[in-house]
């Protein structure tokens, strides 16, 4: 399972509109960007209270990507 598939699976379990979840990846030499788009009503659920859910997702993403020696940025887009 790729990192994008893992992020997509986790976020689809959090939201009310899983069909609107889009996860994309942009990769460079030393870094990777994971971008997530969700339904406007689900943005708060992905961010969580005081950003705790988003922080937890960032920790998981960085832990998984740490094996590849690449810096990974996790972004939630409007």
WOPEDA-V717647 format. One line per field, one symbol per residue. phi: phi as a letter, one per 40 degrees, with the letter a starting at -180 (. if undefined). psi: psi as a letter, one per 20 degrees, with the letter a starting at -180 (. if undefined). burial: I if it has 24 or more other C-alpha atoms within 12 Angstrom, else O. A space follows every 10 residues. Layout:
phi=???
psi=???
burial=???
//
This chain:
phi=.ccccccccc ccccbcbccc cbbbbbbbcb aabbbbbbdd ccdccccgcf gccccccccc ccccccccfb cbbbbbcc
psi=prhghggggg hhihrhmhij ppprpppagj rqpoppprqh iighhhgrpk jggggghggg ghggihhjkq pppppoq.
burial=OOIIOOIIOI IIOIIOOIOO IIIIOOOOOO OIIIIIIIIO OIIOIIIOOO OOOIOOIIOO IIOOIOOOOO IIIIIIOO
//
